[in-house]
Amino acid sequence: MFVWELLKITMEKNLQKELVTFALEMAKASEKQTLAYFRQPVAIDNKVDEGFDPVTEGDKGAERIMRAMIEEKYPNHGVNGEEYGPKQGSSPYTWVLDPIDGTRSFIAGMTSWTTLIGLEYEDEPVVGVMHQPYVGETFVGTPEGAYMLRGGELRELKVNPAPNLSQAFGTTTGPDTTFDTPQKRKFLNDLRSNLRNIRYDGDAYFFSLLAAGHVDIAIDAGLQAYDVCALVPIIRGAGGIVTTWDGGPAHKGGDILAAASQELYDQARALME
């Protein structure tokens, strides 16, 4: 059975089947563009005057492909993409796209970059896809649960929380970039000193690995909606918790905390007080 058809068996509602399948089709279509530039000589533009926020034609071309697919199939849906911004739709659905999340990793030849595709319904994230075409893994979140596709395998995802913070495995992207205030650095340092171990530079992958049961705590700071919207249904679908640091909704971005259990979430947030 073709791998992109596997999820159809797990979905009960026809519309949800259609939307999840379409998200997977966009992930598959966009990989032709991203892989064409991965580990190849590629021109790098900087989107900011101060600092470094890189973008490549891999990013831009992949988003153009996905936007064209949405325009053809769902012209009344809204779109919010990292490279080309928001397009207001007339329906309650909005697609939130990050064609290459982790462009720094992408241009360094590392495999932690991913394509993120989120779908909001009336401002609530309902479908999420995180696709890594070079590794060949796709994580999917729906209201019915979360799943990983790899080759011909379909596996249901469930969190596997440590009993407490002192035995937990934590992750974040980069301590020297987004943790840019004394308060944020203090929280990271306090969390690090309470965890069993912490790993860095995994980009969106870490959040999905929490859903897969390999990570207990995942944090990041200064995210945009397109960095996290797709991850929310994956984490929730696997039984995890994800909010902003102050307990608000995560899918619009900000400082993000995800945990594999309520106990770990409460212990991590207590370190901020």
Backbone as JSON, one array per atom type, in Angstrom:
{
  "sequence": "MFVWELLKITMEKNLQKELVTFALEMAKASEKQTLAYFRQPVAIDNKVDEGFDPVTEGDKGAERIMRAMIEEKYPNHGVNGEEYGPKQGSSPYTWVLDPIDGTRSFIAGMTSWTTLIGLEYEDEPVVGVMHQPYVGETFVGTPEGAYMLRGGELRELKVNPAPNLSQAFGTTTGPDTTFDTPQKRKFLNDLRSNLRNIRYDGDAYFFSLLAAGHVDIAIDAGLQAYDVCALVPIIRGAGGIVTTWDGGPAHKGGDILAAASQELYDQARALME",
  "N": [[0.86, -1.2, 0.0], [0.56, 2.22, -0.83], [2.54, 4.58, 0.91], [1.56, 7.13, 1.56], [-1.12, 6.75, 1.64], [-1.68, 5.39, 3.9], [-2.64, 6.59, 6.26], [-5.31, 6.97, 5.79], [-6.76, 4.82, 6.67], [-7.0, 5.17, 9.38], [-8.61, 7.33, 9.87], [-11.84, 8.58, 10.64], [-13.7, 10.49, 9.85], [-14.86, 11.84, 6.84], [-14.12, 14.4, 5.8], [-11.94, 15.05, 7.41], [-10.2, 12.98, 6.71], [-9.71, 13.74, 4.08], [-8.42, 16.24, 4.4], [-6.14, 15.64, 5.95], [-4.87, 13.84, 4.24], [-4.38, 15.57, 2.1], [-2.59, 17.37, 3.31], [-0.42, 15.66, 3.67], [0.14, 15.12, 1.0], [1.01, 17.64, 0.17], [3.37, 17.82, 1.7], [4.86, 15.78, 0.53], [5.05, 16.72, -2.11], [6.49, 19.09, -1.78], [8.99, 18.22, -1.02], [10.53, 17.66, -3.23], [11.59, 20.07, -3.96], [12.99, 20.95, -1.63], [14.89, 18.9, -1.18], [16.36, 19.1, -3.49], [18.07, 21.19, -3.0], [19.39, 20.53, -0.73], [22.39, 19.8, 0.95], [23.84, 20.71, -1.18], [25.65, 23.14, -3.16], [24.44, 26.27, -2.4], [22.76, 29.38, -2.71], [22.59, 31.79, -0.15], [20.46, 33.93, 1.46], [20.11, 36.68, 3.71], [17.59, 37.52, 5.9], [17.43, 39.61, 7.67], [18.66, 42.79, 8.88], [20.34, 43.03, 11.05], [22.01, 40.48, 12.76], [21.35, 37.0, 11.97], [19.27, 35.48, 9.84], [18.63, 33.12, 7.9], [17.66, 32.34, 4.48], [16.81, 30.26, 1.73], [16.56, 29.28, -1.76], [15.43, 26.83, -1.61], [13.7, 27.0, 0.62], [11.91, 29.04, -0.29], [10.93, 28.06, -2.77], [9.69, 25.66, -2.02], [7.59, 26.58, -0.41], [6.14, 28.01, -2.33], [5.23, 25.92, -3.95], [3.49, 24.55, -2.19], [1.61, 26.55, -1.6], [0.51, 26.95, -4.14], [-0.78, 24.51, -4.52], [-2.72, 24.63, -2.49], [-4.19, 26.84, -3.37], [-5.27, 25.82, -5.71], [-6.84, 23.6, -4.87], [-8.23, 24.36, -2.52], [-9.3, 27.19, -2.72], [-10.56, 29.08, -1.12], [-9.48, 28.86, 1.38], [-7.51, 30.2, 4.05], [-4.01, 31.2, 4.23], [-0.92, 31.09, 5.91], [2.32, 31.66, 5.65], [5.86, 31.25, 6.21], [7.65, 32.44, 4.36], [6.19, 33.96, 2.5], [4.15, 35.23, 3.81], [0.84, 36.15, 5.17], [-2.33, 35.14, 3.78], [-5.56, 36.1, 3.58], [-8.43, 34.12, 4.06], [-11.78, 33.07, 3.08], [-12.98, 31.01, 4.36], [-13.31, 28.96, 7.39], [-10.89, 27.7, 7.64], [-7.34, 27.73, 7.89], [-4.16, 27.38, 6.54], [-0.95, 26.81, 7.87], [2.31, 27.36, 7.21], [5.66, 26.25, 7.2], [8.19, 26.01, 5.22], [10.89, 25.13, 5.36], [11.78, 24.43, 8.37], [14.27, 25.28, 10.5], [16.42, 26.33, 8.96], [19.08, 27.04, 9.31], [20.23, 24.62, 10.13], [19.69, 23.19, 7.82], [21.33, 24.44, 5.83], [23.73, 23.78, 6.87], [23.94, 21.13, 6.38], [22.86, 19.34, 8.16], [20.42, 17.04, 9.56], [18.19, 17.82, 11.01], [16.35, 19.67, 10.17], [13.0, 20.39, 9.04], [9.88, 20.1, 7.24], [7.04, 21.93, 7.99], [3.59, 21.68, 8.34], [0.66, 23.04, 9.21], [-2.82, 23.05, 10.14], [-5.43, 25.16, 10.83], [-8.66, 25.38, 12.28], [-11.17, 27.59, 12.61], [-9.4, 29.12, 14.14], [-8.17, 27.26, 15.76], [-5.71, 24.79, 16.12], [-5.87, 21.85, 14.22], [-4.85, 19.86, 12.58], [-1.63, 18.55, 12.06], [1.5, 18.29, 10.43], [4.76, 17.1, 10.37], [7.49, 16.81, 8.44], [10.34, 15.06, 7.39], [12.17, 14.73, 4.76], [14.69, 13.7, 3.93], [15.56, 11.95, 5.92], [13.31, 10.42, 5.93], [11.01, 10.37, 7.52], [7.77, 11.03, 8.82], [5.7, 12.84, 10.88], [2.46, 12.96, 12.2], [-0.33, 14.72, 13.39], [-3.62, 14.55, 14.68], [-7.11, 15.1, 15.63], [-7.85, 12.57, 16.48], [-5.53, 11.29, 17.25], [-1.93, 10.73, 17.21], [0.65, 9.99, 14.84], [3.37, 8.19, 13.29], [4.9, 8.0, 10.17], [6.97, 5.91, 8.37], [8.71, 4.67, 5.76], [7.0, 1.8, 4.89], [5.7, 1.65, 7.27], [3.3, 2.37, 9.76], [2.96, 3.97, 12.73], [1.49, 4.38, 15.88], [1.72, 7.18, 18.03], [2.72, 7.79, 21.36], [3.2, 9.57, 24.37], [5.85, 9.11, 26.79], [6.35, 9.59, 29.72], [8.91, 10.6, 32.06], [9.13, 9.88, 35.61], [9.61, 12.14, 37.19], [11.06, 15.47, 37.2], [13.8, 15.35, 37.71], [14.61, 13.01, 36.57], [14.16, 13.38, 33.96], [14.42, 13.85, 30.4], [15.49, 16.55, 28.6], [15.08, 19.13, 26.04], [16.12, 21.69, 23.73], [16.34, 24.26, 21.17], [18.5, 26.28, 20.62], [20.67, 27.64, 22.9], [22.0, 30.07, 22.66], [20.73, 31.79, 20.96], [17.78, 32.24, 20.88], [17.2, 32.56, 23.57], [17.24, 35.3, 24.83], [17.12, 37.16, 26.88], [17.83, 38.08, 30.32], [15.96, 36.83, 32.04], [14.91, 34.72, 30.5], [17.24, 33.24, 30.04], [17.84, 32.53, 32.65], [15.68, 30.83, 33.29], [16.19, 28.72, 31.47], [18.7, 27.86, 32.45], [18.0, 27.11, 35.08], [16.18, 25.06, 34.54], [17.84, 23.27, 33.16], [19.6, 22.53, 35.2], [17.97, 21.01, 36.75], [17.2, 18.85, 35.27], [17.75, 15.48, 34.1], [19.22, 15.21, 31.78], [20.08, 17.21, 28.9], [19.57, 18.2, 25.53], [20.63, 19.88, 22.51], [19.84, 21.94, 19.59], [17.92, 20.65, 17.9], [15.78, 21.65, 16.56], [12.45, 21.61, 15.21], [12.2, 18.9, 15.44], [12.64, 17.91, 18.03], [10.28, 18.4, 19.45], [8.48, 16.69, 18.21], [9.69, 14.28, 18.82], [9.21, 14.18, 21.5], [6.49, 13.59, 21.44], [6.75, 11.05, 20.43], [7.72, 9.63, 22.55], [10.38, 9.75, 23.37], [11.48, 11.97, 24.51], [11.1, 14.14, 27.32], [10.68, 16.82, 28.12], [10.36, 19.74, 26.23], [11.51, 22.83, 25.18], [11.33, 26.19, 23.89], [12.09, 29.49, 22.68], [10.72, 32.59, 21.58], [9.31, 31.84, 19.23], [7.57, 31.78, 16.06], [4.2, 31.64, 14.68], [4.21, 29.85, 12.5], [6.33, 28.24, 13.2], [5.43, 26.5, 15.13], [2.71, 25.79, 15.03], [2.0, 23.44, 13.55], [3.04, 21.51, 15.19], [1.56, 21.37, 17.5], [-0.93, 19.76, 17.26], [0.34, 17.28, 16.96], [1.76, 16.84, 19.37], [-0.35, 17.05, 21.26], [-2.02, 15.03, 20.27], [-0.58, 12.78, 20.91], [-0.82, 12.7, 23.61], [0.54, 14.59, 25.07], [1.39, 17.83, 26.56], [1.24, 21.2, 25.59], [2.02, 24.57, 25.72], [2.31, 28.19, 25.89], [4.94, 29.72, 27.85], [3.66, 31.04, 29.89], [1.32, 29.68, 30.12], [-0.54, 30.05, 28.1], [-2.22, 29.64, 24.83], [-0.37, 27.75, 22.43], [-0.17, 27.79, 19.65], [0.05, 30.17, 18.27], [2.58, 31.02, 18.56], [5.52, 32.33, 20.31], [7.08, 31.98, 23.53], [7.69, 28.68, 24.2], [6.57, 25.77, 25.89], [6.65, 22.33, 26.17], [5.48, 19.24, 27.45], [5.64, 15.85, 28.61], [3.86, 14.99, 30.48], [1.37, 16.07, 32.89], [2.45, 16.42, 35.42], [5.24, 16.79, 34.96], [5.09, 19.08, 33.41], [4.01, 20.93, 35.28], [6.09, 20.97, 37.17], [8.19, 22.03, 35.65], [7.15, 24.57, 35.0], [7.03, 25.65, 37.52], [9.62, 26.38, 38.06], [9.86, 28.84, 36.95], [8.77, 30.6, 38.67]],
  "CA": [[0.0, 0.0, 0.0], [1.36, 3.45, -0.91], [2.67, 5.08, 2.28], [0.75, 8.32, 1.81], [-2.5, 6.33, 1.79], [-1.84, 4.6, 5.13], [-3.42, 7.27, 7.29], [-6.74, 6.93, 5.48], [-7.42, 3.77, 7.43], [-7.17, 5.56, 10.77], [-9.51, 8.47, 9.99], [-13.25, 8.21, 10.58], [-14.51, 11.51, 9.2], [-14.43, 12.0, 5.46], [-13.42, 15.66, 5.6], [-10.64, 14.97, 8.06], [-9.38, 12.14, 5.83], [-9.32, 14.53, 2.92], [-7.49, 17.29, 4.78], [-4.88, 15.01, 6.34], [-4.25, 13.32, 3.03], [-3.89, 16.71, 1.34], [-1.39, 17.86, 3.98], [0.66, 14.72, 3.33], [0.47, 15.33, -0.42], [1.83, 18.86, 0.11], [4.7, 17.49, 2.22], [5.54, 14.98, -0.49], [5.34, 17.56, -3.27], [7.5, 20.11, -1.45], [10.31, 17.63, -0.8], [11.3, 17.72, -4.47], [12.3, 21.34, -3.93], [13.93, 21.04, -0.52], [15.99, 17.95, -1.38], [17.2, 19.56, -4.61], [19.04, 22.16, -2.5], [20.02, 20.04, 0.5], [23.77, 19.32, 0.79], [24.31, 21.2, -2.46], [25.99, 24.57, -3.11], [23.17, 27.01, -2.45], [22.83, 30.78, -2.34], [21.96, 32.05, 1.13], [20.11, 35.32, 1.73], [19.84, 37.0, 5.11], [16.34, 38.28, 5.92], [17.47, 40.7, 8.66], [19.82, 43.68, 8.78], [21.23, 42.69, 12.16], [21.86, 39.08, 13.1], [21.38, 36.05, 10.86], [18.03, 34.74, 9.63], [18.88, 32.73, 6.51], [16.62, 31.76, 3.62], [17.34, 29.76, 0.46], [15.53, 28.99, -2.75], [14.73, 25.65, -1.12], [12.58, 27.5, 1.44], [10.94, 29.8, -1.07], [10.29, 27.22, -3.78], [8.8, 24.69, -1.36], [6.35, 27.26, -0.02], [5.37, 28.31, -3.54], [4.57, 24.68, -4.36], [2.36, 24.27, -1.29], [0.59, 27.59, -1.8], [-0.17, 26.7, -5.4], [-1.67, 23.38, -4.31], [-3.87, 25.11, -1.71], [-4.98, 27.73, -4.23], [-6.0, 25.02, -6.69], [-7.82, 22.7, -4.25], [-9.05, 25.06, -1.52], [-9.0, 28.61, -2.95], [-11.14, 29.95, -0.08], [-8.76, 28.69, 2.64], [-6.43, 31.12, 4.35], [-2.65, 30.66, 4.26], [0.1, 31.88, 6.6], [3.59, 31.0, 5.43], [7.02, 32.01, 6.68], [8.36, 33.2, 3.33], [5.33, 34.84, 1.7], [3.21, 35.92, 4.65], [-0.54, 35.69, 5.28], [-3.39, 35.4, 2.8], [-6.84, 35.94, 4.26], [-9.4, 33.29, 3.37], [-13.19, 33.28, 3.43], [-13.44, 29.83, 5.09], [-12.73, 28.91, 8.74], [-9.63, 26.97, 7.61], [-6.1, 28.43, 7.53], [-2.95, 26.56, 6.5], [0.2, 27.49, 8.43], [3.38, 26.66, 6.51], [7.08, 26.55, 7.33], [8.73, 25.06, 4.24], [12.08, 24.54, 5.99], [12.0, 24.84, 9.75], [15.65, 24.92, 10.78], [17.23, 26.61, 7.77], [20.5, 26.99, 9.7], [20.62, 23.21, 10.05], [19.6, 22.83, 6.41], [22.5, 24.89, 5.08], [24.9, 23.1, 7.46], [23.91, 19.73, 5.99], [22.32, 18.53, 9.24], [19.11, 16.47, 9.19], [17.14, 18.18, 11.97], [15.36, 20.55, 9.54], [11.77, 19.7, 8.64], [8.79, 20.89, 6.66], [5.92, 21.96, 8.93], [2.3, 22.02, 7.75], [-0.41, 23.05, 10.19], [-4.14, 23.49, 9.68], [-6.31, 25.69, 11.87], [-10.09, 25.53, 12.01], [-11.67, 28.63, 13.52], [-8.27, 29.57, 14.96], [-7.7, 26.17, 16.62], [-4.96, 23.83, 15.31], [-6.54, 20.55, 14.19], [-4.01, 18.9, 11.86], [-0.23, 18.94, 11.98], [2.43, 17.38, 9.77], [6.19, 17.41, 10.4], [8.05, 15.89, 7.44], [11.78, 15.13, 7.14], [12.27, 13.85, 3.6], [15.99, 13.03, 3.79], [15.51, 10.82, 6.86], [12.18, 9.6, 5.53], [10.03, 10.26, 8.61], [6.69, 12.0, 8.84], [4.88, 12.82, 12.09], [1.13, 13.51, 11.89], [-1.22, 14.88, 14.53], [-5.03, 14.76, 14.36], [-7.93, 14.98, 16.84], [-7.94, 11.16, 16.88], [-4.26, 10.78, 17.75], [-0.72, 11.1, 16.48], [1.21, 8.83, 14.15], [4.59, 8.38, 12.53], [5.04, 7.22, 8.94], [8.35, 5.69, 7.93], [8.64, 3.59, 4.81], [5.66, 1.25, 4.87], [5.24, 1.47, 8.65], [2.48, 3.38, 10.42], [3.05, 3.7, 14.17], [0.82, 5.34, 16.74], [2.63, 7.84, 18.96], [2.28, 8.04, 22.73], [4.25, 10.07, 25.25], [6.36, 8.13, 27.76], [6.97, 10.56, 30.63], [9.69, 10.25, 33.25], [8.31, 10.1, 36.81], [9.8, 13.49, 37.72], [11.98, 16.3, 36.42], [15.18, 14.95, 37.92], [14.88, 11.87, 35.7], [13.62, 13.71, 32.64], [15.3, 14.22, 29.29], [15.0, 17.81, 28.07], [15.64, 19.58, 24.77], [15.81, 23.0, 23.19], [17.04, 24.45, 19.91], [19.8, 26.91, 20.75], [20.71, 28.53, 24.07], [22.66, 31.34, 22.38], [20.01, 32.57, 19.96], [16.45, 32.69, 21.25], [17.12, 32.89, 25.0], [17.94, 36.56, 24.66], [16.95, 38.05, 28.03], [18.28, 37.44, 31.56], [14.91, 35.98, 32.6], [14.86, 33.49, 29.7], [18.45, 32.46, 30.3], [17.73, 31.96, 34.0], [14.79, 29.68, 33.23], [16.9, 27.63, 30.82], [19.72, 27.35, 33.36], [17.34, 26.41, 36.19], [15.64, 23.81, 34.02], [18.97, 22.39, 32.85], [20.18, 22.0, 36.44], [17.01, 20.08, 37.37], [16.97, 17.72, 34.38], [18.77, 14.43, 34.03], [20.06, 15.5, 30.62], [19.48, 18.14, 27.95], [20.2, 18.2, 24.22], [20.4, 21.13, 21.8], [19.88, 22.05, 18.13], [17.08, 19.68, 17.22], [14.7, 22.35, 15.85], [11.11, 21.07, 15.48], [12.27, 17.45, 15.66], [12.56, 17.59, 19.46], [8.88, 18.4, 19.88], [7.87, 15.45, 17.73], [10.26, 13.16, 19.57], [8.45, 14.13, 22.76], [5.27, 12.84, 21.13], [7.12, 9.65, 20.18], [8.08, 8.98, 23.8], [11.82, 9.75, 23.58], [11.84, 13.21, 25.19], [10.12, 14.46, 28.37], [10.45, 18.25, 28.16], [10.92, 20.49, 25.1], [11.22, 24.26, 25.32], [11.96, 27.1, 22.94], [11.71, 30.87, 22.94], [10.62, 33.49, 20.43], [8.83, 31.17, 18.03], [6.46, 32.32, 15.3], [3.11, 30.67, 14.52], [4.59, 28.81, 11.55], [7.31, 27.36, 13.83], [4.87, 25.63, 16.17], [1.31, 25.41, 14.83], [1.9, 22.05, 13.12], [3.5, 20.62, 16.25], [0.57, 21.28, 18.57], [-1.75, 18.54, 17.16], [1.18, 16.08, 17.13], [2.0, 16.67, 20.81], [-1.63, 16.76, 21.93], [-2.52, 13.74, 19.81], [0.18, 11.73, 21.59], [-1.07, 12.77, 25.04], [1.39, 15.59, 25.72], [0.88, 19.17, 26.86], [2.06, 22.26, 25.0], [1.48, 25.91, 25.9], [3.36, 29.18, 26.1], [5.51, 29.63, 29.2], [2.69, 31.56, 30.87], [0.13, 28.85, 30.11], [-1.45, 30.39, 27.02], [-2.2, 28.76, 23.65], [0.97, 27.72, 21.83], [-0.12, 27.73, 18.19], [0.36, 31.47, 17.7], [3.99, 31.29, 18.77], [5.97, 32.86, 21.6], [7.96, 31.1, 24.3], [6.9, 27.45, 24.18], [6.91, 24.66, 26.78], [5.91, 21.08, 25.95], [5.83, 18.23, 28.45], [5.01, 14.54, 28.38], [2.84, 14.75, 31.51], [0.98, 17.24, 33.66], [3.4, 16.56, 36.53], [6.47, 17.4, 34.45], [4.73, 20.44, 33.0], [3.88, 21.75, 36.48], [7.41, 21.12, 37.78], [8.96, 22.96, 34.82], [6.64, 25.93, 35.16], [7.33, 26.12, 38.87], [10.95, 26.95, 38.04], [9.76, 30.22, 36.5], [8.19, 31.44, 39.72]],
  "C": [[0.89, 1.24, 0.0], [1.35, 4.16, 0.44], [1.78, 6.28, 2.56], [-0.73, 8.0, 1.92], [-2.75, 5.68, 3.15], [-2.76, 5.28, 6.14], [-4.92, 7.24, 7.01], [-7.47, 5.88, 6.31], [-7.74, 4.22, 8.86], [-8.22, 6.67, 10.95], [-10.96, 8.05, 9.81], [-14.1, 9.22, 9.81], [-13.97, 11.79, 7.81], [-13.65, 13.28, 5.23], [-12.05, 15.62, 6.23], [-9.69, 14.09, 7.25], [-8.82, 12.97, 4.69], [-8.24, 15.55, 3.27], [-6.13, 16.73, 5.2], [-4.14, 14.49, 5.12], [-3.67, 14.45, 2.19], [-2.62, 17.29, 1.98], [-0.19, 16.96, 3.68], [1.08, 14.87, 1.88], [1.32, 16.58, -0.59], [3.24, 18.58, 0.61], [5.51, 16.73, 1.19], [5.93, 15.84, -1.68], [6.47, 18.54, -2.98], [8.89, 19.52, -1.3], [11.16, 17.64, -2.07], [12.15, 18.99, -4.51], [13.34, 21.38, -2.82], [15.13, 20.11, -0.74], [16.9, 18.36, -2.54], [18.29, 20.52, -4.15], [19.79, 21.67, -1.27], [21.37, 19.4, 0.18], [24.29, 19.58, -0.62], [24.77, 22.65, -2.29], [24.72, 25.4, -3.31], [23.4, 28.45, -2.02], [22.03, 31.02, -1.06], [21.7, 33.55, 1.26], [19.84, 35.49, 3.21], [18.63, 37.93, 5.17], [16.37, 39.47, 6.88], [18.74, 41.53, 8.46], [20.83, 43.4, 9.87], [20.96, 41.26, 12.58], [21.87, 38.22, 11.84], [20.09, 35.25, 10.84], [18.04, 34.28, 8.18], [17.64, 32.2, 5.8], [17.29, 31.34, 2.32], [16.2, 29.58, -0.53], [14.8, 27.7, -2.42], [13.51, 26.03, -0.29], [11.49, 28.1, 0.55], [10.19, 28.92, -2.07], [9.32, 26.22, -3.17], [7.5, 25.36, -0.92], [5.51, 27.62, -1.23], [4.6, 27.08, -4.02], [3.34, 24.42, -3.51], [1.25, 25.29, -1.46], [-0.19, 27.36, -3.09], [-1.15, 25.54, -5.27], [-2.91, 23.79, -3.53], [-4.79, 25.96, -2.58], [-5.82, 26.93, -5.22], [-7.12, 24.2, -6.04], [-8.76, 23.41, -3.29], [-8.83, 26.57, -1.65], [-9.57, 29.54, -1.89], [-10.46, 29.78, 1.27], [-7.72, 29.8, 2.82], [-5.08, 30.42, 4.37], [-1.78, 31.63, 5.05], [1.41, 31.13, 6.47], [4.76, 31.87, 5.84], [7.58, 32.93, 5.59], [7.48, 34.21, 2.61], [4.16, 35.42, 2.49], [1.79, 35.39, 4.6], [-1.39, 36.04, 4.07], [-4.71, 35.12, 3.49], [-7.78, 35.08, 3.43], [-10.82, 33.61, 3.81], [-13.77, 32.08, 4.17], [-12.84, 29.84, 6.5], [-11.38, 28.19, 8.79], [-8.47, 27.88, 7.19], [-4.93, 27.45, 7.61], [-1.77, 27.39, 6.99], [1.45, 26.71, 8.01], [4.76, 27.17, 6.91], [7.8, 25.57, 6.41], [10.02, 24.39, 4.69], [12.21, 25.15, 7.37], [13.39, 24.34, 10.14], [16.55, 25.15, 9.58], [18.72, 26.63, 8.1], [21.03, 25.56, 9.65], [20.65, 22.74, 8.6], [20.87, 23.21, 5.66], [23.78, 24.29, 5.64], [24.93, 21.62, 7.11], [23.41, 18.8, 7.07], [20.9, 18.09, 8.9], [18.01, 16.8, 10.19], [16.14, 19.17, 11.39], [14.14, 19.73, 9.11], [10.86, 20.67, 7.89], [7.59, 20.78, 7.59], [4.67, 22.45, 8.21], [1.23, 21.9, 8.82], [-1.71, 23.49, 9.56], [-4.95, 23.92, 10.88], [-7.75, 25.7, 11.37], [-10.65, 26.47, 13.07], [-10.63, 28.95, 14.59], [-7.77, 28.5, 15.94], [-6.94, 25.16, 15.75], [-5.57, 22.43, 15.38], [-5.74, 19.47, 13.48], [-2.58, 19.43, 11.84], [0.6, 17.86, 11.3], [3.85, 17.93, 9.92], [6.89, 16.37, 9.54], [9.55, 16.13, 7.29], [12.08, 14.19, 5.97], [13.59, 13.11, 3.47], [16.06, 11.81, 4.7], [14.38, 9.86, 6.5], [11.16, 9.38, 6.62], [9.01, 11.38, 8.51], [5.86, 11.79, 10.1], [3.57, 13.55, 11.78], [0.31, 13.59, 13.17], [-2.62, 15.21, 14.07], [-5.82, 14.74, 15.66], [-8.06, 13.55, 17.34], [-6.65, 10.6, 17.45], [-3.11, 11.26, 16.9], [-0.04, 9.84, 15.98], [2.54, 9.2, 13.52], [4.57, 7.44, 11.33], [6.52, 7.11, 8.62], [8.36, 4.47, 7.02], [7.21, 3.08, 4.71], [5.05, 1.09, 6.24], [4.39, 2.65, 9.1], [2.46, 3.05, 11.9], [2.32, 4.78, 14.95], [1.81, 5.89, 17.76], [1.97, 8.05, 20.31], [3.46, 8.56, 23.54], [4.64, 8.98, 26.25], [7.1, 8.9, 28.85], [7.82, 9.92, 31.72], [8.84, 10.55, 34.49], [8.46, 11.49, 37.41], [10.89, 14.19, 36.92], [13.42, 15.84, 36.55], [15.58, 13.73, 37.08], [14.5, 12.14, 34.25], [14.72, 14.09, 31.66], [14.73, 15.46, 28.64], [15.71, 18.22, 26.79], [15.28, 21.03, 24.51], [16.65, 23.21, 21.95], [18.42, 25.05, 20.11], [19.85, 27.89, 21.9], [21.27, 29.91, 23.77], [21.89, 32.23, 21.42], [18.69, 33.11, 20.51], [16.31, 33.05, 22.72], [17.9, 34.19, 25.21], [17.68, 37.58, 25.76], [17.47, 37.34, 29.28], [17.25, 36.48, 32.14], [14.83, 34.65, 31.83], [16.08, 32.62, 29.95], [18.41, 31.82, 31.68], [16.82, 30.74, 33.99], [15.48, 28.48, 32.57], [17.95, 27.02, 31.76], [19.11, 26.58, 34.53], [16.78, 25.07, 35.72], [16.77, 22.81, 33.76], [19.53, 21.76, 34.12], [19.25, 21.01, 37.13], [16.76, 18.83, 36.52], [18.08, 16.68, 34.5], [19.75, 14.7, 32.9], [19.32, 16.48, 29.72], [20.28, 18.1, 26.66], [19.77, 19.46, 23.47], [20.35, 20.91, 20.28], [19.11, 20.96, 17.41], [15.92, 20.3, 16.47], [13.34, 21.7, 16.18], [11.13, 19.59, 15.8], [12.07, 17.1, 17.13], [11.12, 17.5, 19.94], [8.17, 17.13, 19.42], [8.42, 14.23, 18.44], [9.68, 13.07, 20.97], [7.17, 13.33, 22.54], [5.56, 11.36, 20.92], [7.59, 8.92, 21.43], [9.56, 8.97, 24.12], [12.3, 10.93, 24.41], [10.73, 13.54, 26.18], [9.73, 15.93, 28.4], [11.08, 18.87, 26.92], [10.53, 21.95, 25.25], [11.87, 25.02, 24.17], [11.42, 28.5, 23.22], [11.64, 31.65, 21.63], [10.17, 32.84, 19.15], [7.71, 31.97, 17.37], [5.39, 31.24, 15.14], [3.52, 29.53, 13.59], [5.65, 27.86, 12.1], [6.66, 26.28, 14.7], [3.47, 25.13, 15.9], [1.17, 23.94, 14.46], [2.24, 21.07, 14.23], [2.46, 20.41, 17.33], [-0.33, 20.04, 18.44], [-0.94, 17.25, 17.33], [1.4, 15.8, 18.62], [0.72, 16.32, 21.53], [-2.15, 15.38, 21.55], [-1.83, 12.56, 20.47], [0.0, 11.75, 23.1], [-0.22, 13.76, 25.79], [0.68, 16.91, 25.93], [1.8, 20.18, 26.21], [1.33, 23.59, 25.14], [2.64, 26.9, 25.77], [3.84, 29.06, 27.55], [4.53, 30.12, 30.26], [1.36, 30.81, 30.83], [-0.87, 29.15, 29.03], [-1.38, 29.42, 25.85], [-0.87, 28.89, 22.91], [0.97, 28.0, 20.34], [0.12, 29.07, 17.52], [1.81, 31.88, 17.91], [4.27, 31.88, 20.14], [7.0, 31.95, 22.22], [7.18, 29.83, 24.63], [7.48, 26.41, 25.14], [6.02, 23.48, 26.44], [6.4, 20.06, 26.96], [5.04, 16.97, 28.18], [3.98, 14.19, 29.43], [2.51, 16.05, 32.22], [1.96, 17.49, 34.79], [4.69, 17.24, 36.07], [6.23, 18.84, 34.01], [4.67, 21.37, 34.22], [5.24, 21.98, 37.14], [8.28, 22.1, 36.98], [8.47, 24.38, 34.99], [6.93, 26.51, 36.52], [8.71, 26.77, 38.93], [10.93, 28.41, 37.59], [9.3, 31.15, 37.61], [9.26, 31.92, 40.7]]
}
